[in-house]
């Protein structure tokens, strides 16, 4: 079964994009809450709404945060590499207005 959806049901709000972007950087819900001035519960609810926007579902063996990060990156690119100072190469997806980054292996 393909666990990463190829479409999304709606665009993310600016706050959802901020929260999921920070999640992609490896931040915890508490850290995201501290950075944005919101409670951990608000962050949890925001992540939950974002999973629904992407149609991401988890099961007992799967981490929902990983799935939402993968779905986010597949739709919005991999800006987390830039924030983490990871050397990457940029690849433009033909026919789309998207750039994907991937880690360079030395």
N, C-alpha and C positions, 0 to 999 in steps of 0.2 A: 504494500500500500504506500502511495506517495504521501508522506507526512507534511511536506511543505507545499501549501497551496500555490497555484500559479496566478491567482487573481485575488483581488480584495473586494469586499462588499462596499467599502466607502473609503474616502481619504481620511487619514489620521488628522486629528486636530493639532495645532501647533504644540500644545502641551503634551499630547500623546507622543508626538515626534521627539520632543525634548526628553521625555522620560525613557522612551525606548532607545534613543540614541545613547543615553547614559547607561542603560542596561547593557547595551552592546559594548560599552567600555569596561564592563565588568563590575559596575557599581552595584551595591546591595540596595534593597528598598530603603533601608534606614539612611544610607548615604545619599541616595537620590532625594529623599525627603528633606534632608539637611541642606542640600544644595539648592533646592527649589522652594524651601520654606513651607513645605506641606508635611502632613503626618504620614506615617508609614501606611496607614489604611487608605489614604487618598492615592498613594502610589500603587498599592496592591490593586485597587479598583481601576486605576488607569491602565495598568498592564492587562487586567482582565478584559476591559473593553477593547483594548488593542488586539488581543488574541481573537476576539469575536470578529473584528474588522477584517482580519486575515483569514478567518475560518480555521485557525489553529486549534487542534484538540490534542490533549495528552492522555496518557494512560498511566497505570501504576509504574511502568518501567521507563517513562519518558519525562524529562524535565521541560516544563512548559516555557521557562525562560529561554532555554536554548532554541526551541522551535520558534518563538516570537522573534528572537534575534536573527535567526536565519531568514525568516519571512521578511523582516524589516530590511535586511541587507539585500535580499533579492529584488526588492521593489525600489529601494532608495539608495543603493550603493553601499560602499564600505568606508564611510568617513571615519569610523572608529580607528582604522589604521593610522590616519593622520594624527588623531589625538593621542595615540599611544606611541608615537614616534617609531613605528615599525616601517622598515623600508618595504615599499611595495611598488608594483608596476600597475599602471592604469590601462584598462582595456575598454574601449567604447563598444557598446553593443550595437551592431549594425541595424540601422533603421529605427533606432530608439534614441531618445534623448537621455541616455543613462551611461554612467561610467562606473565600472566595477574595478575594485582594487583587489589584488591578490598578493600575498606575502612572497617575497623573493627568498628562495632557499639558496644558501651559499654552500 
